[in-house]
Amino acid sequence: MKPEEIRKLEAYFKRTFQNPTLQVRARPQKKDSCELYVGEEFLGIIFRDDEDGELSYNFSMAILDIDLD
């Protein structure tokens, strides 16, 4: 993803979740996605979806059962 997209996504996540420690980081080998972190903890992947002329982003987060305890 382009740096401008990453900045916009980061601002969106910080504003939406009211958490200034959220960071959106580029993925070195991937151009269609980036990663979301809170501090140094990985939260999930944001995928860019540019289908049928409409741009959207999909956030995917896996939650392990051991993290629920």
N, CA, C and O atoms as CSV, one atom per row, in Angstrom:
chain,resi,resn,atom,element,x,y,z
A,1,MET,N,N,0.834,-1.185,0.000
A,1,MET,CA,C,0.000,0.000,0.000
A,1,MET,C,C,0.876,1.244,0.000
A,1,MET,O,O,2.022,1.219,0.447
A,2,LYS,N,N,0.325,2.301,-0.497
A,2,LYS,CA,C,1.054,3.562,-0.550
A,2,LYS,C,C,1.110,4.198,0.841
A,2,LYS,O,O,0.196,4.016,1.645
A,3,PRO,N,N,2.182,4.944,1.124
A,3,PRO,CA,C,2.310,5.594,2.441
A,3,PRO,C,C,1.104,6.473,2.787
A,3,PRO,O,O,0.715,6.541,3.953
A,4,GLU,N,N,0.516,7.135,1.815
A,4,GLU,CA,C,-0.655,7.983,2.077
A,4,GLU,C,C,-1.850,7.147,2.549
A,4,GLU,O,O,-2.582,7.556,3.451
A,5,GLU,N,N,-2.038,5.991,1.943
A,5,GLU,CA,C,-3.119,5.084,2.370
A,5,GLU,C,C,-2.898,4.629,3.803
A,5,GLU,O,O,-3.829,4.598,4.607
A,6,ILE,N,N,-1.657,4.278,4.115
A,6,ILE,CA,C,-1.318,3.806,5.458
A,6,ILE,C,C,-1.582,4.899,6.488
A,6,ILE,O,O,-2.115,4.620,7.562
A,7,ARG,N,N,-1.216,6.139,6.174
A,7,ARG,CA,C,-1.472,7.258,7.098
A,7,ARG,C,C,-2.967,7.453,7.329
A,7,ARG,O,O,-3.398,7.682,8.459
A,8,LYS,N,N,-3.758,7.363,6.261
A,8,LYS,CA,C,-5.214,7.537,6.388
A,8,LYS,C,C,-5.826,6.406,7.215
A,8,LYS,O,O,-6.690,6.646,8.058
A,9,LEU,N,N,-5.380,5.184,6.974
A,9,LEU,CA,C,-5.892,4.047,7.743
A,9,LEU,C,C,-5.514,4.173,9.221
A,9,LEU,O,O,-6.335,3.909,10.099
A,10,GLU,N,N,-4.282,4.573,9.488
A,10,GLU,CA,C,-3.849,4.737,10.872
A,10,GLU,C,C,-4.682,5.796,11.579
A,10,GLU,O,O,-5.101,5.594,12.718
A,11,ALA,N,N,-4.926,6.916,10.918
A,11,ALA,CA,C,-5.757,7.973,11.508
A,11,ALA,C,C,-7.164,7.456,11.768
A,11,ALA,O,O,-7.758,7.763,12.802
A,12,TYR,N,N,-7.703,6.673,10.834
A,12,TYR,CA,C,-9.045,6.106,10.996
A,12,TYR,C,C,-9.104,5.190,12.221
A,12,TYR,O,O,-10.010,5.319,13.044
A,13,PHE,N,N,-8.151,4.269,12.349
A,13,PHE,CA,C,-8.161,3.336,13.479
A,13,PHE,C,C,-7.963,4.062,14.809
A,13,PHE,O,O,-8.631,3.739,15.792
A,14,LYS,N,N,-7.061,5.032,14.852
A,14,LYS,CA,C,-6.845,5.797,16.086
A,14,LYS,C,C,-8.113,6.533,16.499
A,14,LYS,O,O,-8.482,6.548,17.673
A,15,ARG,N,N,-8.772,7.140,15.522
A,15,ARG,CA,C,-9.996,7.900,15.794
A,15,ARG,C,C,-11.148,6.961,16.186
A,15,ARG,O,O,-11.859,7.220,17.157
A,16,THR,N,N,-11.323,5.893,15.442
A,16,THR,CA,C,-12.440,4.972,15.673
A,16,THR,C,C,-12.340,4.264,17.021
A,16,THR,O,O,-13.335,4.134,17.734
A,17,PHE,N,N,-11.139,3.807,17.368
A,17,PHE,CA,C,-10.949,3.063,18.613
A,17,PHE,C,C,-10.413,3.931,19.743
A,17,PHE,O,O,-10.120,3.432,20.829
A,18,GLN,N,N,-10.287,5.224,19.489
A,18,GLN,CA,C,-9.832,6.193,20.491
A,18,GLN,C,C,-8.579,5.701,21.207
A,18,GLN,O,O,-8.498,5.685,22.436
A,19,ASN,N,N,-7.605,5.299,20.391
A,19,ASN,CA,C,-6.365,4.758,20.932
A,19,ASN,C,C,-5.183,5.307,20.131
A,19,ASN,O,O,-4.933,4.851,19.015
A,20,PRO,N,N,-4.457,6.274,20.683
A,20,PRO,CA,C,-3.340,6.878,19.950
A,20,PRO,C,C,-2.125,5.962,19.781
A,20,PRO,O,O,-1.195,6.313,19.055
A,21,THR,N,N,-2.113,4.795,20.438
A,21,THR,CA,C,-0.966,3.896,20.308
A,21,THR,C,C,-1.096,2.941,19.119
A,21,THR,O,O,-0.166,2.185,18.839
A,22,LEU,N,N,-2.225,2.962,18.422
A,22,LEU,CA,C,-2.389,2.094,17.257
A,22,LEU,C,C,-1.467,2.552,16.140
A,22,LEU,O,O,-1.299,3.749,15.902
A,23,GLN,N,N,-0.873,1.578,15.458
A,23,GLN,CA,C,0.016,1.872,14.330
A,23,GLN,C,C,-0.335,0.961,13.166
A,23,GLN,O,O,-0.579,-0.232,13.346
A,24,VAL,N,N,-0.357,1.535,11.977
A,24,VAL,CA,C,-0.517,0.745,10.759
A,24,VAL,C,C,0.853,0.724,10.085
A,24,VAL,O,O,1.450,1.769,9.829
A,25,ARG,N,N,1.338,-0.486,9.803
A,25,ARG,CA,C,2.675,-0.655,9.232
A,25,ARG,C,C,2.603,-1.395,7.905
A,25,ARG,O,O,1.794,-2.305,7.724
A,26,ALA,N,N,3.466,-0.984,6.982
A,26,ALA,CA,C,3.557,-1.654,5.683
A,26,ALA,C,C,4.091,-3.068,5.868
A,26,ALA,O,O,4.812,-3.359,6.823
A,27,ARG,N,N,3.725,-3.934,4.940
A,27,ARG,CA,C,4.272,-5.293,4.906
A,27,ARG,C,C,5.328,-5.327,3.810
A,27,ARG,O,O,5.012,-5.027,2.659
A,28,PRO,N,N,6.570,-5.681,4.128
A,28,PRO,CA,C,7.671,-5.577,3.160
A,28,PRO,C,C,7.447,-6.331,1.843
A,28,PRO,O,O,7.804,-5.828,0.778
A,29,GLN,N,N,6.873,-7.501,1.906
A,29,GLN,CA,C,6.731,-8.316,0.688
A,29,GLN,C,C,5.351,-8.241,0.048
A,29,GLN,O,O,5.126,-8.849,-0.999
A,30,LYS,N,N,4.426,-7.509,0.653
A,30,LYS,CA,C,3.049,-7.458,0.154
A,30,LYS,C,C,2.664,-6.026,-0.187
A,30,LYS,O,O,2.971,-5.102,0.566
A,31,LYS,N,N,2.003,-5.843,-1.302
A,31,LYS,CA,C,1.573,-4.508,-1.723
A,31,LYS,C,C,0.078,-4.290,-1.543
A,31,LYS,O,O,-0.401,-3.163,-1.665
A,32,ASP,N,N,-0.674,-5.367,-1.250
A,32,ASP,CA,C,-2.130,-5.261,-1.145
A,32,ASP,C,C,-2.638,-5.271,0.286
A,32,ASP,O,O,-3.842,-5.369,0.521
A,33,SER,N,N,-1.717,-5.170,1.252
A,33,SER,CA,C,-2.141,-5.239,2.648
A,33,SER,C,C,-1.111,-4.556,3.551
A,33,SER,O,O,0.012,-4.266,3.139
A,34,CYS,N,N,-1.529,-4.312,4.790
A,34,CYS,CA,C,-0.655,-3.752,5.821
A,34,CYS,C,C,-1.078,-4.364,7.156
A,34,CYS,O,O,-2.051,-5.115,7.213
A,35,GLU,N,N,-0.358,-4.049,8.217
A,35,GLU,CA,C,-0.605,-4.667,9.521
A,35,GLU,C,C,-0.982,-3.617,10.551
A,35,GLU,O,O,-0.515,-2.480,10.494
A,36,LEU,N,N,-1.834,-4.010,11.494
A,36,LEU,CA,C,-2.249,-3.134,12.582
A,36,LEU,C,C,-1.619,-3.621,13.885
A,36,LEU,O,O,-1.663,-4.808,14.207
A,37,TYR,N,N,-1.032,-2.681,14.626
A,37,TYR,CA,C,-0.389,-2.972,15.909
A,37,TYR,C,C,-0.922,-2.029,16.978
A,37,TYR,O,O,-1.317,-0.901,16.683
A,38,VAL,N,N,-0.929,-2.502,18.230
A,38,VAL,CA,C,-1.108,-1.629,19.384
A,38,VAL,C,C,0.205,-1.743,20.147
A,38,VAL,O,O,0.514,-2.790,20.716
A,39,GLY,N,N,0.965,-0.670,20.155
A,39,GLY,CA,C,2.323,-0.748,20.673
A,39,GLY,C,C,3.110,-1.700,19.797
A,39,GLY,O,O,3.194,-1.501,18.585
A,40,GLU,N,N,3.688,-2.733,20.391
A,40,GLU,CA,C,4.433,-3.735,19.620
A,40,GLU,C,C,3.632,-5.020,19.399
A,40,GLU,O,O,4.140,-5.976,18.812
A,41,GLU,N,N,2.391,-5.043,19.862
A,41,GLU,CA,C,1.569,-6.247,19.725
A,41,GLU,C,C,0.793,-6.239,18.421
A,41,GLU,O,O,0.033,-5.310,18.147
A,42,PHE,N,N,0.987,-7.276,17.620
A,42,PHE,CA,C,0.298,-7.436,16.345
A,42,PHE,C,C,-1.178,-7.720,16.593
A,42,PHE,O,O,-1.519,-8.595,17.389
A,43,LEU,N,N,-2.060,-6.979,15.910
A,43,LEU,CA,C,-3.501,-7.188,16.047
A,43,LEU,C,C,-4.108,-7.891,14.849
A,43,LEU,O,O,-4.948,-8.776,15.013
A,44,GLY,N,N,-3.697,-7.512,13.640
A,44,GLY,CA,C,-4.291,-8.118,12.463
A,44,GLY,C,C,-3.809,-7.486,11.179
A,44,GLY,O,O,-2.923,-6.632,11.173
A,45,ILE,N,N,-4.421,-7.930,10.082
A,45,ILE,CA,C,-4.031,-7.487,8.746
A,45,ILE,C,C,-5.179,-6.712,8.114
A,45,ILE,O,O,-6.349,-7.067,8.259
A,46,ILE,N,N,-4.820,-5.656,7.417
A,46,ILE,CA,C,-5.790,-4.850,6.673
A,46,ILE,C,C,-5.530,-5.107,5.196
A,46,ILE,O,O,-4.440,-4.832,4.694
A,47,PHE,N,N,-6.534,-5.634,4.500
A,47,PHE,CA,C,-6.417,-5.936,3.080
A,47,PHE,C,C,-7.091,-4.848,2.256
A,47,PHE,O,O,-8.166,-4.363,2.611
A,48,ARG,N,N,-6.456,-4.472,1.162
A,48,ARG,CA,C,-7.006,-3.503,0.214
A,48,ARG,C,C,-7.830,-4.268,-0.808
A,48,ARG,O,O,-7.341,-5.232,-1.396
A,49,ASP,N,N,-9.077,-3.853,-1.030
A,49,ASP,CA,C,-9.983,-4.503,-1.975
A,49,ASP,C,C,-10.458,-3.470,-2.989
A,49,ASP,O,O,-11.294,-2.621,-2.678
A,50,ASP,N,N,-9.929,-3.547,-4.188
A,50,ASP,CA,C,-10.282,-2.612,-5.257
A,50,ASP,C,C,-10.987,-3.398,-6.356
A,50,ASP,O,O,-10.403,-3.703,-7.396
A,51,GLU,N,N,-12.240,-3.717,-6.106
A,51,GLU,CA,C,-13.007,-4.551,-7.016
A,51,GLU,C,C,-14.174,-3.773,-7.593
A,51,GLU,O,O,-14.837,-3.020,-6.879
A,52,ASP,N,N,-14.425,-3.948,-8.867
A,52,ASP,CA,C,-15.544,-3.305,-9.560
A,52,ASP,C,C,-15.514,-1.789,-9.412
A,52,ASP,O,O,-16.566,-1.153,-9.362
A,53,GLY,N,N,-14.327,-1.205,-9.340
A,53,GLY,CA,C,-14.199,0.240,-9.261
A,53,GLY,C,C,-14.495,0.838,-7.902
A,53,GLY,O,O,-14.507,2.061,-7.761
A,54,GLU,N,N,-14.734,0.012,-6.901
A,54,GLU,CA,C,-14.995,0.500,-5.547
A,54,GLU,C,C,-13.861,0.052,-4.631
A,54,GLU,O,O,-13.528,-1.131,-4.561
A,55,LEU,N,N,-13.282,1.015,-3.938
A,55,LEU,CA,C,-12.178,0.714,-3.034
A,55,LEU,C,C,-12.689,0.540,-1.615
A,55,LEU,O,O,-13.450,1.369,-1.115
A,56,SER,N,N,-12.271,-0.537,-0.971
A,56,SER,CA,C,-12.603,-0.753,0.436
A,56,SER,C,C,-11.431,-1.474,1.090
A,56,SER,O,O,-10.516,-1.948,0.416
A,57,TYR,N,N,-11.479,-1.547,2.410
A,57,TYR,CA,C,-10.435,-2.204,3.182
A,57,TYR,C,C,-11.100,-3.199,4.127
A,57,TYR,O,O,-12.128,-2.904,4.737
A,58,ASN,N,N,-10.503,-4.372,4.238
A,58,ASN,CA,C,-11.016,-5.414,5.124
A,58,ASN,C,C,-9.987,-5.690,6.210
A,58,ASN,O,O,-8.816,-5.937,5.924
A,59,PHE,N,N,-10.441,-5.647,7.468
A,59,PHE,CA,C,-9.572,-5.908,8.605
A,59,PHE,C,C,-9.839,-7.316,9.109
A,59,PHE,O,O,-10.985,-7.680,9.373
A,60,SER,N,N,-8.777,-8.110,9.243
A,60,SER,CA,C,-8.885,-9.490,9.710
A,60,SER,C,C,-8.034,-9.663,10.960
A,60,SER,O,O,-6.840,-9.365,10.968
A,61,MET,N,N,-8.683,-10.156,12.025
A,61,MET,CA,C,-7.996,-10.351,13.306
A,61,MET,C,C,-8.302,-11.740,13.837
A,61,MET,O,O,-9.466,-12.100,14.015
A,62,ALA,N,N,-7.271,-12.512,14.087
A,62,ALA,CA,C,-7.441,-13.836,14.677
A,62,ALA,C,C,-7.281,-13.722,16.189
A,62,ALA,O,O,-6.383,-13.033,16.673
A,63,ILE,N,N,-8.151,-14.396,16.927
A,63,ILE,CA,C,-8.091,-14.394,18.396
A,63,ILE,C,C,-7.888,-15.838,18.842
A,63,ILE,O,O,-8.732,-16.702,18.606
A,64,LEU,N,N,-6.765,-16.079,19.482
A,64,LEU,CA,C,-6.463,-17.426,19.976
A,64,LEU,C,C,-7.203,-17.668,21.280
A,64,LEU,O,O,-7.376,-16.746,22.077
A,65,ASP,N,N,-7.639,-18.893,21.502
A,65,ASP,CA,C,-8.373,-19.196,22.730
A,65,ASP,C,C,-7.532,-18.952,23.987
A,65,ASP,O,O,-8.070,-18.601,25.037
A,66,ILE,N,N,-6.210,-19.139,23.878
A,66,ILE,CA,C,-5.365,-18.910,25.047
A,66,ILE,C,C,-5.310,-17.427,25.429
A,66,ILE,O,O,-4.991,-17.091,26.569
A,67,ASP,N,N,-5.620,-16.545,24.481
A,67,ASP,CA,C,-5.639,-15.120,24.766
A,67,ASP,C,C,-6.903,-14.705,25.515
A,67,ASP,O,O,-6.966,-13.590,26.034
A,68,LEU,N,N,-7.889,-15.557,25.583
A,68,LEU,CA,C,-9.153,-15.232,26.238
A,68,LEU,C,C,-9.123,-15.464,27.743
A,68,LEU,O,O,-10.022,-15.016,28.455
A,69,ASP,N,N,-8.111,-16.149,28.230
A,69,ASP,CA,C,-8.011,-16.446,29.666
A,69,ASP,C,C,-7.449,-15.279,30.438
A,69,ASP,O,O,-7.298,-15.359,31.657
